[in-house]
């Protein structure tokens, strides 16, 4: 109503301004005996008491009907706008400067795979990131796999990694020292044995790799994870940012603690883990393997932290990704 009132005042003011200089009676230049100047206008009083305007007719013999601002026919109401689509949930908050993506600061959301929406951070095991929301175009309170998924739901935490002694060219991560053949041979034997992860850890803890020469040439690792569920790829979530890289360690435990929830383990799930070695000039890629549904099922069966072997996906630079998988009663 305030806009309409202001508009009428402006229109009336302009209309009254056009009337300036006109008056009742014969003005200069008018026809003999004329009451007013043809086309001229003058103020008049409306029946409501408000001021209006009247225009002199073509013969100058008199004025027309007093035109009042409230006498016009009202315009038709505008049609209602269409309801916009529901917005996505809030983005994850960072936990430090630098690097890619912060650890998610929100609980089970309703955005795409790996996305998050607001609410209830700080749950046991860290904040939750919804990895299995419906992709049918509707945002709902619980994921449904596009309306067809009837399998199990799990939560997934990426806990740690086991990194090889050196890069694919045989040099140490933070120097030009060549990794001894004895270490590489021992590592190959461990990977071929009955306990590949345990055997690899024993080699990495050996005296050759922890000598004064190689003790500072271990990787300074950081990275992130990104889930794809029901064909939808979600956001990247930090495991450790570049500014908080785990220093000089073959077995980093990730400081950014969180869990994917609503992961449909009986469908095609992919979790890409991308790890880097932080250097003063150019960071070296450690590896970017994918964890799939079979890996998740093996971890669920183990009912403990499970080391997913990934050396075949990373030129032998990254050996294992440690994950924890817990079954949910249903979608959260």
C-alpha positions as CSV (number, residue, x, y, z in Angstrom):
1,X,0.0,0.0,0.0
2,X,2.9,2.4,0.7
3,X,4.2,2.0,-2.9
4,X,0.8,2.7,-4.4
5,X,0.3,5.8,-2.2
6,X,3.7,7.2,-3.2
7,X,3.0,6.4,-6.8
8,X,-0.3,8.3,-6.8
9,X,1.4,11.3,-5.1
10,X,4.1,11.4,-7.8
11,X,1.5,11.1,-10.6
12,X,-0.7,13.7,-9.1
13,X,2.2,16.1,-8.6
14,X,3.3,15.7,-12.2
15,X,-0.4,16.2,-13.3
16,X,-0.7,19.3,-11.2
17,X,2.6,20.6,-12.5
18,X,1.2,20.4,-16.1
19,X,-1.6,22.7,-14.9
20,X,0.6,25.6,-13.9
21,X,-0.5,29.0,-15.3
22,X,-4.1,27.9,-16.3
23,X,-7.0,29.7,-14.6
24,X,-10.7,30.2,-14.8
25,X,-11.8,32.9,-17.2
26,X,-10.3,34.2,-20.4
27,X,-6.6,34.2,-20.3
28,X,-4.4,36.0,-22.8
29,X,-4.6,34.5,-26.3
30,X,-8.1,33.0,-25.6
31,X,-11.1,33.3,-27.9
32,X,-13.6,36.2,-27.3
33,X,-16.2,35.3,-24.8
34,X,-14.4,32.1,-23.9
35,X,-14.7,30.8,-20.3
36,X,-11.3,29.1,-20.4
37,X,-8.3,28.4,-22.7
38,X,-9.0,25.2,-24.8
39,X,-6.9,22.4,-23.5
40,X,-5.9,24.2,-20.3
41,X,-6.5,22.7,-16.9
42,X,-7.5,23.9,-13.5
43,X,-7.7,22.5,-10.0
44,X,-11.1,21.4,-8.7
45,X,-12.5,19.7,-5.5
46,X,-13.6,16.1,-5.6
47,X,-16.6,14.8,-3.8
48,X,-14.3,13.2,-1.3
49,X,-12.8,16.5,-0.5
50,X,-9.5,15.7,-2.2
51,X,-8.1,17.9,-5.0
52,X,-8.5,16.9,-8.6
53,X,-8.1,18.5,-12.1
54,X,-10.4,19.5,-14.9
55,X,-9.6,20.3,-18.6
56,X,-11.1,23.1,-20.7
57,X,-13.0,21.8,-23.8
58,X,-12.0,22.6,-27.4
59,X,-14.4,25.6,-27.7
60,X,-13.3,27.1,-24.5
61,X,-16.9,27.3,-23.3
62,X,-16.3,25.3,-20.1
63,X,-14.4,22.6,-18.2
64,X,-14.9,18.9,-18.3
65,X,-15.7,16.6,-15.4
66,X,-13.4,17.0,-12.4
67,X,-10.9,14.1,-12.6
68,X,-10.0,12.7,-9.2
69,X,-7.0,10.3,-8.4
70,X,-9.2,7.6,-6.9
71,X,-11.8,7.4,-9.7
72,X,-9.8,5.2,-12.1
73,X,-10.5,1.5,-12.5
74,X,-8.1,-0.6,-10.4
75,X,-5.6,-2.8,-12.2
76,X,-5.9,-6.5,-12.0
77,X,-3.8,-8.3,-9.4
78,X,-0.5,-9.8,-10.4
79,X,-0.4,-13.6,-10.6
80,X,1.4,-15.5,-7.8
81,X,5.0,-16.5,-8.6
82,X,5.9,-20.2,-8.9
83,X,7.4,-21.8,-5.8
84,X,11.2,-22.1,-6.2
85,X,12.9,-25.5,-5.8
86,X,14.2,-26.4,-2.3
87,X,17.7,-25.2,-1.7
88,X,20.7,-27.5,-0.9
89,X,22.0,-27.8,2.6
90,X,24.8,-25.7,4.1
91,X,28.3,-26.3,2.9
92,X,31.0,-27.9,5.1
93,X,33.0,-25.6,7.3
94,X,36.8,-25.7,7.1
95,X,39.0,-26.7,10.0
96,X,42.2,-24.9,9.0
97,X,43.7,-22.7,6.3
98,X,44.9,-24.0,3.0
99,X,44.2,-27.3,1.3
100,X,40.9,-28.5,-0.2
101,X,37.6,-28.5,1.7
102,X,37.2,-28.5,5.4
103,X,36.0,-31.3,7.6
104,X,32.2,-31.3,7.5
105,X,30.6,-29.3,10.3
106,X,27.1,-30.7,9.9
107,X,25.0,-33.8,10.4
108,X,23.0,-36.0,8.1
109,X,21.8,-33.8,5.2
110,X,19.6,-33.9,2.1
111,X,22.0,-32.9,-0.6
112,X,23.7,-35.1,-3.2
113,X,26.2,-37.8,-2.6
114,X,28.8,-36.7,0.0
115,X,26.9,-33.5,0.6
116,X,25.9,-32.1,4.0
117,X,23.1,-30.1,5.5
118,X,22.9,-28.2,8.7
119,X,22.4,-29.5,12.2
120,X,23.8,-31.5,15.2
121,X,27.6,-31.5,14.6
122,X,29.8,-33.2,17.1
123,X,28.2,-36.7,17.2
124,X,30.2,-39.7,18.4
125,X,32.8,-40.5,15.8
126,X,32.7,-37.0,14.4
127,X,30.2,-35.0,12.3
128,X,28.1,-36.9,9.8
129,X,28.1,-36.5,6.0
130,X,25.1,-37.8,4.1
131,X,26.4,-40.0,1.2
132,X,23.2,-41.6,0.0
133,X,20.5,-39.0,-0.6
134,X,17.8,-39.7,-3.3
135,X,18.6,-38.5,-6.8
136,X,15.0,-38.3,-8.0
137,X,15.1,-34.5,-7.9
138,X,13.1,-34.2,-4.6
139,X,14.8,-33.2,-1.4
140,X,13.3,-35.4,1.3
141,X,14.0,-36.0,5.0
142,X,15.5,-39.5,4.4
143,X,17.5,-40.9,1.4
144,X,15.8,-43.5,-0.7
145,X,18.1,-44.3,-3.5
146,X,15.9,-42.8,-6.1
147,X,12.9,-44.8,-4.8
148,X,14.3,-48.3,-5.7
149,X,17.0,-49.2,-3.2
150,X,16.0,-51.7,-0.5
151,X,19.4,-52.9,0.7
152,X,21.5,-52.2,3.8
153,X,22.7,-48.8,4.9
154,X,26.1,-48.2,6.7
155,X,28.3,-45.4,8.0
156,X,31.9,-45.2,6.8
157,X,34.9,-43.5,8.4
158,X,38.3,-43.1,6.6
159,X,40.7,-43.6,9.5
160,X,44.3,-43.8,8.3
161,X,46.7,-44.9,5.5
162,X,49.9,-46.9,5.0
163,X,52.2,-45.2,2.5
164,X,55.2,-46.8,0.7
165,X,58.8,-46.0,1.7
166,X,59.3,-43.9,-1.5
167,X,58.0,-42.7,-4.8
168,X,57.5,-44.9,-7.9
169,X,61.0,-44.0,-9.1
170,X,62.6,-45.5,-5.9
171,X,63.6,-42.1,-4.3
172,X,62.5,-41.0,-0.8
173,X,59.5,-38.7,-0.5
174,X,61.3,-35.6,0.7
175,X,64.8,-36.1,-0.8
176,X,66.9,-37.6,-3.5
177,X,68.1,-40.6,-1.4
178,X,67.4,-44.0,-3.1
179,X,65.4,-46.4,-1.0
180,X,67.6,-49.5,-0.3
181,X,66.8,-52.6,-2.4
182,X,66.7,-54.6,0.9
183,X,63.7,-52.5,2.0
184,X,61.9,-52.9,-1.3
185,X,62.4,-56.6,-1.4
186,X,61.2,-57.0,2.2
187,X,58.1,-55.0,1.4
188,X,57.4,-57.1,-1.7
189,X,57.6,-60.3,0.4
190,X,55.3,-58.8,3.1
191,X,52.7,-57.8,0.5
192,X,52.7,-61.4,-0.9
193,X,52.4,-62.9,2.6
194,X,49.4,-63.9,4.7
195,X,49.2,-60.6,6.5
196,X,50.1,-57.9,3.9
197,X,49.2,-54.9,6.1
198,X,50.9,-56.2,9.2
199,X,54.0,-57.3,7.3
200,X,54.2,-53.9,5.6
201,X,54.0,-52.1,8.9
202,X,56.9,-54.2,10.2
203,X,59.1,-53.2,7.2
204,X,58.2,-49.5,7.6
205,X,59.2,-49.7,11.2
206,X,62.5,-51.3,10.4
207,X,65.9,-49.7,11.1
208,X,66.8,-48.9,7.5
209,X,63.9,-46.5,7.0
210,X,64.4,-44.9,10.4
211,X,68.0,-44.2,10.1
212,X,69.4,-40.7,10.4
213,X,69.5,-40.4,6.6
214,X,65.9,-41.4,5.9
215,X,64.1,-40.4,9.1
216,X,63.3,-36.9,7.8
217,X,62.5,-38.1,4.2
218,X,59.2,-39.6,5.0
219,X,56.0,-38.1,3.5
220,X,54.1,-35.1,5.0
221,X,50.7,-36.3,3.9
222,X,47.3,-34.6,3.5
223,X,44.3,-35.2,1.3
224,X,40.5,-35.5,1.0
225,X,37.7,-38.0,0.1
226,X,34.8,-37.7,-2.3
227,X,31.9,-40.2,-2.5
228,X,29.8,-41.2,-5.6
229,X,26.4,-42.8,-4.7
230,X,23.6,-43.6,-7.1
231,X,25.6,-41.8,-9.9
232,X,25.9,-38.6,-7.9
233,X,29.3,-37.3,-6.9
234,X,29.4,-35.2,-3.8
235,X,31.7,-32.7,-2.3
236,X,35.3,-33.2,-1.3
237,X,35.9,-33.6,2.5
238,X,39.2,-33.0,4.1
239,X,41.2,-35.8,5.8
240,X,44.0,-33.4,6.6
241,X,44.6,-30.0,5.0
242,X,47.9,-28.9,3.6
243,X,48.4,-26.7,6.6
244,X,48.0,-29.6,9.0
245,X,49.8,-32.3,6.9
246,X,50.9,-35.3,9.0
247,X,54.6,-34.8,9.2
248,X,57.3,-37.4,8.4
249,X,55.0,-40.4,8.7
250,X,54.4,-43.6,6.6
251,X,51.2,-44.3,8.6
252,X,49.2,-41.1,9.1
253,X,46.1,-41.0,11.2
254,X,43.8,-38.4,9.8
255,X,43.1,-35.4,12.1
256,X,39.8,-34.4,10.4
257,X,37.4,-36.9,12.0
258,X,34.0,-37.5,10.4
259,X,31.8,-40.3,9.0
260,X,29.8,-40.7,5.9
261,X,26.3,-41.8,6.9
262,X,23.5,-43.4,4.7
263,X,25.9,-45.2,2.5
264,X,23.9,-47.9,0.5
265,X,26.4,-50.7,0.8
266,X,24.5,-53.1,-1.5
267,X,24.7,-50.6,-4.5
268,X,27.5,-49.2,-6.6
269,X,29.3,-47.0,-4.1
270,X,32.7,-45.3,-4.9
271,X,34.8,-43.3,-2.4
272,X,37.8,-41.6,-4.1
273,X,40.7,-40.9,-1.6
274,X,43.3,-38.4,-2.9
275,X,46.5,-38.1,-0.9
276,X,49.5,-35.7,-1.4
277,X,53.0,-35.2,0.0
278,X,53.4,-31.6,1.1
279,X,56.7,-30.1,-0.1
280,X,58.3,-26.6,0.0
281,X,57.8,-26.0,-3.7
282,X,55.7,-28.7,-5.6
283,X,53.6,-31.2,-3.7
284,X,54.0,-34.8,-4.9
285,X,50.9,-37.0,-5.6
286,X,50.9,-40.1,-3.3
287,X,47.8,-41.7,-4.9
288,X,44.1,-41.4,-5.7
289,X,42.6,-44.9,-5.3
290,X,38.9,-45.7,-5.1
291,X,37.2,-47.7,-2.3
292,X,34.2,-49.7,-3.7
293,X,31.2,-51.6,-2.3
294,X,33.2,-54.9,-2.0
295,X,35.8,-53.1,0.2
296,X,33.0,-51.8,2.4
297,X,31.4,-55.2,2.7
298,X,34.8,-56.7,3.7
299,X,35.2,-54.0,6.4
300,X,31.7,-54.6,7.7
301,X,32.3,-58.3,8.0
302,X,35.6,-57.7,9.8
303,X,33.8,-55.6,12.4
304,X,37.0,-53.6,13.1
305,X,39.2,-51.1,11.3
306,X,40.0,-52.7,7.9
307,X,43.0,-51.9,5.6
308,X,41.9,-51.8,2.0
309,X,44.8,-52.7,-0.2
310,X,45.3,-50.1,-3.0
311,X,48.9,-50.4,-4.2
312,X,47.7,-51.7,-7.6
313,X,45.9,-48.3,-8.1
314,X,48.8,-46.1,-7.1
315,X,52.0,-47.4,-8.7
316,X,52.9,-48.9,-5.4
317,X,53.2,-45.5,-3.7
318,X,50.1,-45.9,-1.5
319,X,49.7,-49.3,0.0
320,X,46.5,-49.3,2.2
321,X,43.6,-47.1,3.2
322,X,42.2,-47.9,6.7
323,X,38.4,-47.7,7.0
324,X,35.7,-48.4,9.6
325,X,32.2,-49.5,8.5
326,X,29.2,-49.8,10.8
327,X,25.7,-51.0,9.7
328,X,22.8,-48.7,10.3
329,X,19.3,-49.8,11.3
330,X,18.0,-47.7,8.4
331,X,18.5,-44.4,6.6
332,X,19.1,-41.5,9.0
